[in-house]
Amino acid sequence: MKNILLLSALVIGLRTANAQYVSIPDSNFRLALKAKFPACFNANDKMDTTCNGILNAVSLNVNNKSISSIQGIQYFKSYLS
């Protein structure tokens, strides 16, 4: 049982250790992303590029949000494929 708990803690730790947080400079784009993927942002409003929501998103509607820059869209790997 201890081995299973240790392995689980190690896997969780590796996922956290590999998290890559980036800033989304356009505040309107950031707000739209946070509304759709709240679990993919930390308390400092930085987006986790390893978050499943970001990696697996296949569509993203941000029309009529007054967005001037979509810098950060490159992290949406499924969307860009």
Secondary structure, DSSP 8 states (H G I E B T S, - for coil): -HHHHHHHHHHHHHHHHT--EE----HHHHHHHHHH-GGGB-TTS-EETT-HHHHH------TTS--S--TTGGG-HHHH-
